[in-house]
């Protein structure tokens, strides 16, 4: 029988339709261990959908209960088992998380990418449980299967940091930088802080030359690494190089003006040793003029003036600083000291009371921008989220007319 063109076209369309249907069937089903697994069956159970809803709502216990029920209907659902293991870990049930993820490693037919992800989850379990060596081993196995796995490298870096293994942490961060491609500022910043820690470790061990090289490498990587400037100046001062120390601290003031206050005591003492105490006054005035919000420069200048017997000038500077940091106890203490030196002249006291009326005192003005951890001092690495250089000083914006004379 000879087919007409119309029949040929119909046959072709039917074949194409059968191909599409077969593809859809293969997408919905996956052959494992000689049996068909319906990957849509999970979506048909109310436990699965309820579990996801509870998870989104932050109700972890309810999510675990519902997803466990869903998993019991389809034990080969790999993704669901991994999610459950991660939820166990988040709830602090580390042993249960480890057992869940270790069980998945025995799953037949794991693809390399699935194997790597299960190992990553297992490494996170070990890290949460404090099993450092096993966590490191798990993350390294992930990198064997997937060398570009950024999550494994980040966790490996953090583990090395926790152990103060700064060289190893630096190696991991360099690998991360290679994955990220272009010179990403965050990577350069972290690498610089790690180099500073390497220098600090050398300094503690008495290796001043190695420490100096590490601090310089940190600054070559990121000139805004404030502790490296401070440490480099300290090393130079210890070796009698006062001019070199001053140069390092002055470079900090120029490169990172919002951290300039960290060098104030060092510079004030150094200038006095050099016989040029007026340089400190000029430095503070310049900072205050270029950065009006810099209350610390005004405070440092006021203390300098008070020590020189210039209480009236000190008070003027402090009252200028107060609107930029009304909650700072150190500012108020310096004002009281200046007022006492001026015999608590009533008009000056009234001026101060007007400016300070809205102030609320607190003792922990520094906060991590990543996790909101609060601290009474500036920390370079957050003790809660372990990120670098994330602390800022909490400030209250001036309230306009309330602070005017």
Helices and strands as residue ranges (DSSP letters): H 5-28, E 29-32, E 35-38, H 41-44, H 46-56, H 60-73, H 78-90, H 94-105, H 112-129, H 132-145, H 150-162, H 166-180, H 185-204, H 208-221, H 226-238, H 242-255, G 257-263, H 264-273, H 278-290, H 295-307, H 311-322, H 329-341, H 346-356, E 366-368, E 374-375, E 391-393, G 400-403
